[in-house]
């Protein structure tokens, strides 16, 4: 993978001085076109060998283009605070919006490569992390993000010479850290791990470019030309082909021949008396409170997802959960249609921002499932978009659970007749008028389209790590108790013992 980057590429000063201004002007023009069209974001990954000029190249790219529209982020080893979130959380938080460029100096490749270099028994984990990266990058490409991946390389001989040169000059000796000296001792292991990582992740949507880093002029021109070429290729694509080719969708689930849907099959007759409800409520809220304060929760986070037809009781059920929790350690996130800033990012970006660190909880009142529900039914995204979303959501939830997040998902189901009764009650009660809108009535008319979409969603995204819990909610009292009981049971299973143990 690195042979061509060890042959001593060089560009003389005269050539560089002639070509650099032309390249700089072209890059700046392309950057402003990108900003004006605002159809995609560009993410530049900067990885490679210590001393190969990564930092200098990042500085030059910022100098050649308008840095006001570039976000440059440097990533080192994960901090203690970052380790309380899923691994990719810190990268999701710095993705640039459409029209902008993000330069990630040290990216999602650094930690897996370093871990394999220093832990020779971690290869299975390494392969798993590379597969996660491939899926992540394919998702970004499908969302229209342009990925530019640079690997700046030095041979072992050149790396040693570079380090000696820096150490010999008092002005630059500070740049050689003890960690870099230790890394050089593991150069061969590092290159083996890097070679495997690059070979397995040089995707058609996001190939690697290996750049020899010994000569600064060669390095700057090579990186700049490649970036310009990628941008020009993007601009040359017709508007209706800006999104990359997607694989065929899996076949839609067939409608059962008896027309019986998952929602219609629920038992909506279950009821609780007020007294039984109040007794159970007090018991279960106490149980949930103890679980939330369990010491083992310091290595866990809780994400509760609520979906359901309008007027199914999501809000009142959420209040019964939050009554049992310490307000300092949870957040309720109501999800509406994405705003302009959110539409400028990959779809899952706005949800990643709210994923809690260990010891905390977030309750989503509607969630990332909007893509396969309202966006599917209303035609707000293409069939290709919502068709691939099932797999992306499953990967997302698996990644969260691997990081210690307990995901509990509820669909609150009601019958059309009960929904109509609640709608009419809201219209007839002055202090409930705000709960009913024209949009609610319009959504009700689309019940026949939503019902199969819900069935598809549950069938395709109810996994072992994050199963769906469908709760018949014609009786709100019964539904609240069922949700609380299920939530407690899921937390107890995740923590390994009952709350009182």
SVG drawing of the C-alpha trace seen along z (x, -y; Angstrom):
<svg xmlns="http://www.w3.org/2000/svg" viewBox="-67 -34 89 48">
<polyline fill="none" stroke="black" stroke-width="0.4" points="0.0,0.0 2.9,-2.4 5.5,-1.4 4.9,-4.3 5.1,-6.7 8.7,-5.7 10.5,-6.5 11.5,-10.0 9.0,-12.3 10.2,-15.9 9.0,-19.2 11.6,-22.0 11.0,-25.5 10.6,-27.0 7.9,-24.6 6.1,-25.1 6.2,-28.9 4.7,-28.7 2.0,-26.2 0.9,-27.0 -0.8,-30.4 -2.8,-28.8 -3.8,-25.9 -4.7,-28.2 -6.9,-30.4 -8.7,-27.3 -9.3,-25.9 -10.7,-29.1 -13.1,-29.3 -14.2,-25.8 -14.7,-26.4 -17.0,-29.4 -18.9,-27.4 -19.4,-24.7 -20.6,-27.3 -22.9,-28.9 -24.6,-25.7 -24.7,-24.3 -25.6,-20.8 -23.0,-18.8 -20.4,-19.0 -16.8,-18.0 -14.9,-16.1 -11.2,-15.8 -9.5,-13.1 -5.8,-13.7 -3.9,-10.7 -0.5,-9.2 3.0,-8.8 4.4,-11.1 6.7,-13.7 5.1,-13.3 3.8,-16.9 0.2,-16.4 0.0,-19.6 1.8,-21.7 -0.5,-20.5 -3.6,-21.3 -2.2,-24.8 -1.5,-25.3 -5.1,-24.2 -6.5,-26.7 -4.1,-29.4 -5.0,-28.6 -8.8,-28.6 -11.1,-30.8 -10.7,-29.5 -14.0,-31.1 -15.8,-28.3 -13.5,-25.5 -13.8,-23.8 -10.5,-22.2 -10.5,-19.7 -7.6,-17.8 -8.3,-14.5 -6.0,-12.8 -6.6,-9.9 -10.1,-9.9 -10.5,-11.9 -12.2,-10.5 -15.3,-12.5 -15.4,-11.3 -15.1,-7.7 -18.5,-8.1 -20.0,-8.5 -20.1,-6.2 -16.8,-6.2 -18.2,-8.1 -20.0,-10.7 -17.1,-13.2 -16.9,-13.0 -20.6,-13.4 -20.5,-16.6 -18.0,-18.3 -19.4,-17.2 -19.6,-20.3 -23.0,-21.5 -23.7,-21.5 -21.5,-24.1 -18.7,-23.8 -15.5,-21.9 -14.4,-20.0 -10.7,-18.9 -10.3,-16.2 -6.7,-16.0 -6.5,-12.5 -9.9,-10.8 -11.9,-7.7 -9.0,-5.7 -6.4,-6.7 -7.6,-4.9 -8.3,-1.5 -4.8,-1.5 -3.0,-2.6 -4.9,0.0 -3.9,2.8 -0.3,1.6 -0.1,1.7 -2.4,4.7 -1.4,7.6 -4.3,9.7 -7.0,7.2 -7.3,8.1 -10.9,9.3 -11.9,6.0 -9.9,4.1 -11.7,5.8 -15.0,5.1 -14.2,1.4 -13.1,1.2 -16.5,2.7 -18.2,0.0 -16.2,-2.6 -17.1,-1.3 -20.8,-1.4 -20.4,-4.9 -18.6,-6.2 -21.1,-4.6 -23.9,-6.3 -22.2,-9.6 -21.7,-9.1 -25.4,-8.2 -26.3,-11.4 -24.2,-13.3 -21.1,-14.0 -17.9,-14.1 -15.1,-12.2 -11.4,-13.0 -9.0,-10.7 -5.3,-11.5 -2.6,-9.3 0.7,-11.1 3.6,-8.6 7.3,-8.4 9.5,-5.3 11.1,-4.1 14.4,-5.4 12.9,-8.8 11.0,-9.0 14.2,-8.4 16.1,-11.0 13.2,-13.5 13.2,-12.9 17.0,-13.4 16.8,-16.6 14.1,-18.1 16.0,-17.1 19.2,-18.6 17.7,-22.1 16.8,-23.8 14.0,-25.6 12.2,-22.4 13.4,-19.9 10.2,-20.4 8.2,-18.8 9.8,-15.4 7.8,-14.0 8.6,-10.9 5.4,-9.3 6.7,-9.9 10.0,-8.2 8.1,-5.2 5.9,-5.2 9.0,-5.0 10.1,-1.9 6.7,-0.3 6.9,-1.6 6.7,1.8 3.7,2.8 2.0,-0.5 2.6,-0.2 1.1,3.3 -2.0,2.2 -2.2,-0.9 -1.8,1.1 -4.7,3.4 -6.9,0.5 -6.3,-1.4 -6.8,1.7 -10.1,2.6 -11.5,-0.9 -10.5,-2.3 -14.1,-2.3 -15.4,-3.4 -17.2,-6.2 -14.2,-7.2 -10.8,-5.9 -7.5,-6.7 -4.8,-8.8 -1.3,-8.0 1.0,-11.1 4.7,-10.9 5.5,-13.4 9.2,-14.0 9.1,-16.9 6.9,-19.8 6.4,-21.2 5.4,-17.8 3.1,-17.2 1.2,-20.5 0.7,-20.3 -0.4,-16.7 -2.9,-17.2 -4.3,-20.4 -4.6,-19.0 -6.4,-15.9 -8.9,-18.0 -9.5,-20.2 -10.0,-17.2 -12.6,-15.7 -14.5,-19.0 -14.5,-19.4 -15.8,-15.8 -18.6,-16.6 -19.5,-19.8 -19.6,-17.9 -22.3,-15.5 -25.8,-16.4 -28.0,-17.7 -30.3,-14.6 -27.2,-12.4 -25.5,-14.1 -26.5,-11.3 -24.3,-8.3 -25.6,-5.0 -27.4,-3.0 -27.9,0.7 -31.3,2.1 -33.7,2.0 -34.8,5.2 -38.3,6.2 -41.0,4.5 -42.8,6.7 -45.9,8.3 -49.3,7.3 -50.7,10.4 -53.4,12.0 -55.8,11.8 -55.1,8.0 -54.4,8.3 -51.7,5.9 -49.4,5.9 -51.3,2.9 -54.7,4.4 -53.6,7.6 -53.0,5.9 -55.4,6.4 -56.9,3.0 -59.4,4.2 -57.0,4.3 -57.9,1.8 -56.7,0.8 -58.8,-0.6 -57.7,-4.0 -56.7,-2.5 -54.7,0.3 -53.0,-2.2 -52.0,-4.5 -50.6,-1.6 -48.6,-0.3 -47.5,-3.7 -45.9,-4.4 -44.2,-1.0 -42.8,-1.2 -41.6,-4.8 -39.8,-3.9 -38.2,-0.9 -37.2,-3.1 -35.7,-5.7 -33.5,-3.1 -32.4,-1.8 -31.4,-5.3 -29.2,-5.7 -27.7,-2.2 -23.8,-2.5 -23.7,-0.4 -25.5,-3.1 -22.2,-5.1 -21.0,-2.7 -24.3,-2.9 -26.5,-5.5 -30.3,-5.3 -32.1,-6.2 -35.9,-5.9 -37.7,-6.3 -41.4,-7.0 -43.3,-6.7 -47.0,-6.3 -50.1,-7.7 -51.2,-11.2 -53.0,-11.3 -51.6,-7.9 -50.5,-9.3 -46.8,-9.7 -46.6,-13.0 -48.4,-11.9 -46.5,-8.6 -43.2,-10.4 -44.2,-12.6 -44.7,-9.5 -41.2,-8.4 -39.5,-11.7 -41.4,-12.0 -39.2,-9.2 -35.9,-10.6 -33.5,-13.3 -34.0,-16.3 -30.2,-16.9 -29.6,-13.7 -32.1,-13.4 -33.3,-15.3 -36.5,-15.1 -36.0,-15.8 -39.2,-16.6 -38.5,-15.9 -40.2,-17.9 -39.5,-18.4 -35.8,-19.2 -34.9,-22.9 -32.6,-24.4 -29.4,-23.7 -30.4,-20.1 -31.3,-19.6 -27.8,-20.7 -26.4,-17.6 -26.6,-13.8 -30.0,-12.6 -28.7,-11.0 -26.6,-14.0 -29.3,-15.8 -29.9,-12.7 -26.2,-11.9 -26.0,-15.4 -28.4,-14.3 -26.9,-10.9 -26.1,-11.1 -22.9,-10.3 -22.7,-7.5 -24.9,-8.0 -27.4,-10.1 -30.7,-9.5 -32.5,-11.0 -36.1,-10.5 -37.0,-11.1 -40.6,-12.2 -40.4,-10.9 -37.1,-10.1 -34.9,-9.0 -37.8,-6.7 -39.4,-9.7 -37.5,-8.8 -39.3,-5.5 -42.7,-6.9 -43.7,-10.4 -41.0,-11.0 -41.9,-7.8 -45.6,-8.3 -45.5,-12.0 -42.9,-11.6 -40.4,-13.9 -37.5,-11.6 -37.0,-9.2 -37.7,-5.4 -34.0,-4.8 -33.5,-7.1 -36.1,-5.5 -35.3,-2.0 -31.6,-2.2 -32.6,-3.8 -33.6,-0.5 -30.1,0.8 -28.5,-2.5 -30.8,-2.7 -29.9,0.8 -26.2,0.1 -26.7,-3.2 -28.4,-1.4 -25.9,1.4 -23.1,-1.1 -24.8,-2.8 -25.4,0.4 -21.8,1.5 -20.9,-1.8 -23.0,-1.0 -26.3,-2.7 -29.5,-0.9 -32.1,-1.6 -35.8,-1.0 -38.2,-1.7 -42.0,-2.0 -44.7,-2.2 -47.9,-3.4 -50.8,-2.0 -54.4,-3.1 -57.5,-2.3 -58.9,-4.8 -62.0,-5.1 -60.2,-6.0 -58.1,-8.5 -61.2,-10.2 -62.7,-10.4 -59.5,-12.0 -59.4,-14.5 -62.9,-15.5 -62.3,-15.9 -59.4,-18.1 -61.5,-20.3 -64.3,-20.5 -61.9,-21.3 -60.6,-24.9 -57.3,-24.1 -56.6,-21.3 -57.1,-23.2 -53.4,-23.5 -53.1,-19.7 -55.1,-19.5 -54.1,-21.0 -55.2,-20.7 -52.1,-18.6 -53.4,-16.0 -56.6,-15.6 -54.7,-15.4 -52.5,-12.7 -55.5,-10.8 -56.8,-10.6 -53.5,-8.8 -53.9,-6.1 -54.1,-3.4 -50.6,-4.5 -49.1,-4.8 -50.3,-1.3 -48.1,0.7 -45.2,-1.7 -45.3,-1.0 -45.4,2.7 -42.4,2.5 -40.5,0.4 -41.1,2.8 -40.3,5.9 -37.1,4.5 -35.7,2.7 -36.8,4.8 -33.4,6.3 -32.0,8.3 -30.1,5.3 -33.0,2.8 -36.4,4.6 -39.6,2.7 -42.3,2.8 -45.8,2.3 -48.1,1.1 -51.9,1.0 -52.9,-2.4 -56.6,-2.8 -56.5,-2.8 -53.9,-5.3 -53.6,-4.0 -52.8,-0.5 -50.3,-1.8 -48.4,-3.9 -47.9,-1.0 -46.9,1.3 -44.3,-1.2 -42.9,-1.7 -42.7,2.0 -41.0,2.8 -38.5,0.0 -37.6,1.3 -37.2,4.8 -34.9,3.7 -32.8,1.7 -32.5,4.5 -31.5,6.9 -28.8,4.4 -27.5,3.9 -27.4,7.6 -29.5,7.6 -32.8,6.2 -32.8,2.6 -33.0,3.6 -30.2,6.2"/>
</svg>
